[in-house]
């Protein structure tokens, strides 16, 4: 009532103050604080910092029954901290993007969660799930080797991204390279072109069946070494490469961020990493028919992981594909050694 007696305080200013401080949704605030007030739920958020998981995978990581876990997942979803996405017959959980009036508090909760290292048992559980994913992917390739190329061509024709890969590889190149590593060679279709550009080529693939086909296709060419394994198996090798190529590999790997870090370790200073990948999509049939573990990636996601691995973006190309897919091809460069 006092405001009405003061001529220097117009009602318009009072309305402005009210608009600057909208009433908080007490229910949403209570829900968010409740969700963040439980150590197990904080562990779930910590696990989902870099990946999405199905409920059975989370049960494995946390060593708990699905009925008990589902209760906590529902609380996190109701609070807006998690999103649940149906993919075929399975559902995957991931962190939700902070938004709305409580976005700042939501973001602060996630920052505090990420400050703490996950417990050893959780890290072991994550590693166990990743090994199972890798095993499932390998089993897919072994059981569908003859159909894989046909299914892959429905998504991204090999010629499209391989042509751009070679253009980026040749960009600013004035002489023959000493060494190129191709991660995930598949049937080896790119190896002849890489052989023409380097003194030696390392062909790397987890699948022995794929590697056998690649060797049958290009084994007559000298200075191509065929190695069964992942970047983890060769990351400490002394003979570093001028270039590492990873075409349509990351969405088949359990930990794409780790692959980028290890690819960086394989490079010389000023070396180039060229990555071809699907942009993020929602076509879940790719999991069943192509053995995909990830439904693509956003460009920002790949670039952030590359920067964390000590790489800088040099160039990128985007290609629209049939069936609504889009391919992204990035050239990253490793920093030179400090003087």
C-alpha positions in Angstrom: 0.0 0.0 0.0 2.9 2.3 0.6 3.7 2.4 -3.1 0.4 4.0 -3.9 1.3 7.0 -1.6 4.6 7.7 -3.4 4.1 9.6 -6.7 7.7 8.9 -7.7 7.1 5.2 -7.9 4.8 4.5 -10.9 3.0 1.2 -11.2 4.8 0.4 -14.5 8.1 -0.1 -12.6 6.4 -2.5 -10.2 5.2 -4.6 -13.2 8.7 -4.6 -14.7 10.1 -6.0 -11.4 7.5 -8.7 -11.4 8.3 -9.7 -14.9 12.1 -9.9 -14.2 11.4 -12.4 -11.4 8.8 -14.8 -12.6 7.4 -17.2 -10.0 9.3 -20.4 -9.8 7.4 -23.7 -10.5 7.7 -25.1 -7.0 6.8 -28.6 -8.2 9.5 -28.6 -10.9 12.1 -27.3 -8.4 11.2 -29.9 -5.8 11.3 -32.6 -8.5 14.7 -31.5 -9.7 16.2 -31.3 -6.2 14.7 -34.7 -5.2 16.2 -36.3 -8.3 19.6 -34.8 -7.5 19.4 -35.7 -3.8 20.3 -39.4 -4.2 23.8 -40.9 -4.6 22.6 -43.7 -6.9 20.8 -41.2 -9.2 24.0 -39.1 -9.3 25.9 -42.2 -10.4 23.5 -42.8 -13.2 24.0 -39.2 -14.4 27.8 -39.7 -14.2 27.6 -42.9 -16.3 25.6 -41.1 -18.9 28.0 -38.2 -19.3 29.5 -39.5 -22.6 27.1 -42.2 -23.9 23.6 -43.5 -23.9 22.7 -46.9 -22.5 19.8 -49.3 -22.5 18.2 -50.3 -19.2 19.8 -53.8 -19.3 23.2 -52.2 -19.8 22.7 -49.8 -16.9 21.6 -52.8 -14.7 24.9 -54.5 -15.6 27.0 -51.4 -14.9 25.3 -50.8 -11.6 24.8 -54.4 -10.6 21.1 -54.0 -9.7 17.8 -55.4 -10.8 15.7 -53.7 -13.5 12.7 -53.1 -11.2 14.8 -51.1 -8.7 16.6 -49.2 -11.5 13.4 -48.3 -13.3 12.2 -46.4 -10.2 15.2 -44.2 -10.2 15.2 -43.7 -14.0 11.5 -42.5 -13.8 12.5 -39.9 -11.1 15.3 -38.6 -13.3 13.0 -38.4 -16.3 10.2 -36.6 -14.4 12.8 -34.1 -13.2 14.0 -33.4 -16.7 17.5 -34.7 -16.1 17.2 -37.7 -18.5 15.5 -38.4 -21.8 14.2 -41.8 -22.9 14.4 -42.7 -26.5 12.7 -45.8 -28.1 14.9 -47.5 -30.7 13.1 -50.5 -32.2 12.2 -52.8 -29.3 14.8 -51.2 -27.0 14.9 -48.0 -25.0 18.0 -45.9 -24.5 18.6 -43.3 -21.8 20.7 -40.2 -22.1 21.1 -36.9 -20.4 18.6 -34.2 -21.2 19.8 -30.8 -22.4 19.2 -28.2 -19.7 16.3 -25.9 -20.7 13.5 -23.8 -19.2 13.4 -21.7 -16.0 15.6 -24.2 -14.1 18.2 -24.6 -16.8 21.0 -22.9 -14.8 20.4 -25.1 -11.8 20.2 -28.2 -14.0 23.5 -27.3 -15.7 25.1 -26.7 -12.3 24.0 -30.1 -11.1 25.6 -31.8 -14.1 28.8 -29.8 -13.7 29.1 -30.9 -10.0 28.3 -34.5 -11.0 31.2 -34.5 -13.5 33.7 -33.1 -11.0 33.8 -36.5 -9.3 35.5 -39.5 -10.9 33.2 -42.5 -11.3 33.9 -45.3 -8.8 36.1 -48.1 -10.0 33.2 -50.6 -10.0 31.3 -48.3 -12.4 34.3 -47.9 -14.7 34.6 -51.7 -14.8 30.9 -52.0 -15.5 31.1 -49.5 -18.4 34.2 -51.4 -19.8 32.3 -54.7 -19.6 29.3 -53.2 -21.5 31.6 -51.7 -24.1 33.2 -55.1 -24.6 29.8 -56.7 -25.0 28.8 -54.1 -27.6 32.1 -54.7 -29.5 31.4 -58.5 -29.4 27.9 -58.0 -30.7 29.2 -55.8 -33.5 31.8 -58.4 -34.5 29.2 -61.1 -34.4 27.0 -59.0 -36.7 29.8 -58.7 -39.3 30.6 -62.4 -39.1 27.0 -63.3 -39.6 26.2 -60.7 -42.3 29.4 -60.3 -44.2 27.9 -60.9 -47.6 24.9 -58.5 -47.0 26.9 -55.8 -45.1 28.0 -53.9 -48.2 24.5 -54.0 -49.7 23.0 -52.6 -46.5 25.7 -50.0 -46.0 25.2 -48.7 -49.6 21.6 -48.0 -48.6 22.9 -45.4 -46.2 26.1 -44.0 -47.7 27.6 -45.1 -51.0 31.3 -45.8 -50.6 32.3 -43.7 -53.6 30.9 -40.5 -52.2 32.8 -40.2 -49.0 36.0 -42.0 -50.3 36.4 -39.4 -53.1 36.2 -36.5 -50.6 38.5 -38.4 -48.2 41.2 -38.5 -50.9 40.6 -34.9 -51.9 41.2 -33.8 -48.2 44.2 -36.1 -48.0 45.7 -34.5 -51.1 45.0 -31.0 -49.8 48.3 -29.1 -49.5 50.2 -32.3 -50.1 53.3 -31.7 -52.2 55.1 -35.1 -51.9 54.5 -38.8 -51.2 53.7 -39.5 -47.6 55.8 -41.9 -45.6 52.9 -43.7 -43.8 49.1 -43.9 -43.8 47.0 -45.8 -41.3 43.4 -46.8 -42.2 41.3 -47.7 -39.3 38.4 -50.1 -40.2 39.5 -51.0 -43.7 36.5 -53.2 -44.3 37.0 -54.9 -47.7 40.0 -52.8 -48.5 38.5 -50.7 -51.3 40.4 -47.5 -50.4 43.8 -49.3 -49.9 45.0 -49.1 -53.5 44.5 -45.3 -53.5 46.3 -45.0 -50.2 49.1 -47.2 -51.4 49.6 -44.8 -54.4 50.1 -41.9 -51.9 52.4 -43.4 -49.3 55.5 -45.5 -48.9 53.7 -47.8 -46.4 50.1 -48.4 -45.4 48.8 -50.0 -42.2 45.4 -51.7 -42.7 43.6 -52.1 -39.3 40.3 -53.9 -38.7 38.8 -55.7 -35.7 37.0 -58.3 -38.0 39.3 -61.1 -39.2 36.8 -61.9 -41.9 36.8 -58.3 -43.2 40.6 -58.2 -43.0 40.9 -61.4 -45.0 38.8 -59.9 -47.8 40.9 -56.7 -47.7 44.1 -58.8 -48.0 42.6 -60.9 -50.8 41.8 -57.6 -52.7 45.1 -55.8 -52.2 47.5 -58.3 -50.8 49.5 -58.2 -54.1 50.5 -54.6 -53.4 53.8 -54.1 -51.6 54.2 -52.3 -48.3 50.7 -52.9 -47.0 50.6 -54.4 -43.5 47.4 -56.0 -42.3 46.7 -56.0 -38.6 43.7 -57.4 -36.8 42.8 -55.1 -33.8 41.7 -51.6 -32.9 43.6 -48.4 -32.4 44.2 -49.5 -28.8 46.4 -52.3 -30.0 48.7 -50.0 -32.1 48.5 -46.7 -30.4 52.0 -47.0 -28.8 53.7 -48.0 -32.0 56.9 -45.9 -32.7 56.4 -45.6 -36.4 53.9 -42.7 -36.5 51.8 -41.8 -39.5 51.4 -38.7 -41.7 47.7 -39.5 -41.9 45.1 -41.6 -40.3 41.8 -42.4 -42.1 38.7 -43.6 -40.3 35.8 -43.9 -42.8 32.4 -44.9 -41.3 34.1 -46.5 -38.3 33.1 -44.5 -35.2 29.4 -45.5 -35.2 30.4 -49.2 -35.0 32.7 -48.6 -32.0 31.7 -48.7 -28.3 33.8 -45.7 -27.5 34.3 -43.3 -30.4 35.9 -40.6 -28.2 38.6 -43.1 -27.3 39.2 -44.0 -30.9 39.8 -40.3 -31.8 42.3 -39.9 -28.8 44.2 -43.0 -29.9 44.2 -42.0 -33.6 45.8 -38.7 -32.5 48.5 -40.7 -30.7 49.2 -42.5 -34.0 50.0 -39.3 -35.8 53.2 -37.3 -36.3 53.2 -33.6 -35.4 51.2 -31.8 -38.2 49.7 -35.2 -39.2 46.2 -35.4 -40.5 43.2 -37.3 -39.3 40.3 -37.7 -41.7 37.0 -38.9 -40.4 33.9 -39.7 -42.4 30.7 -40.3 -40.4 27.0 -40.1 -40.4 25.4 -37.0 -39.0 23.0 -37.7 -36.1 19.8 -39.4 -37.3 16.8 -41.4 -35.9 16.6 -44.3 -38.3 16.9 -47.2 -35.9 16.8 -49.9 -38.5 20.6 -49.2 -39.0 21.3 -50.9 -35.7 19.8 -54.2 -36.8 20.8 -54.2 -40.5 24.2 -52.5 -40.4 25.5 -53.3 -36.9 25.5 -49.6 -35.9 26.1 -48.9 -32.2 25.5 -45.1 -32.6 22.9 -43.3 -34.7 25.4 -40.9 -36.1 27.0 -37.9 -34.4 26.6 -34.1 -34.4 29.5 -32.2 -36.0 30.0 -30.4 -32.6 30.3 -33.7 -30.9 33.1 -35.0 -33.2 34.9 -31.6 -33.1 34.8 -31.5 -29.3 36.3 -35.0 -29.0 38.9 -34.1 -31.6 39.9 -30.9 -29.7 40.2 -32.9 -26.5 42.6 -35.2 -28.3 44.8 -32.3 -29.3 43.5 -31.9 -32.9 42.3 -28.8 -34.7 39.7 -28.7 -37.5 41.2 -28.0 -40.9 38.3 -28.5 -43.2 35.0 -30.3 -43.5 32.5 -31.3 -46.1 28.8 -32.4 -45.8 27.1 -34.6 -48.3 23.3 -35.2 -48.5 22.4 -38.9 -49.0 19.4 -41.0 -50.0 16.9 -42.1 -47.3 17.4 -38.9 -45.4 21.0 -39.5 -44.2 23.9 -37.0 -44.3 27.6 -37.7 -44.3 30.1 -35.4 -42.6 33.8 -35.6 -43.6 36.3 -33.8 -41.3 40.0 -33.2 -41.7 41.7 -32.6 -38.3 45.4 -31.7 -37.8 47.7 -32.6 -34.9 49.5 -29.6 -33.4 53.2 -29.3 -34.2 55.8 -30.0 -31.5 56.6 -26.9 -29.4 59.9 -25.3 -30.2 
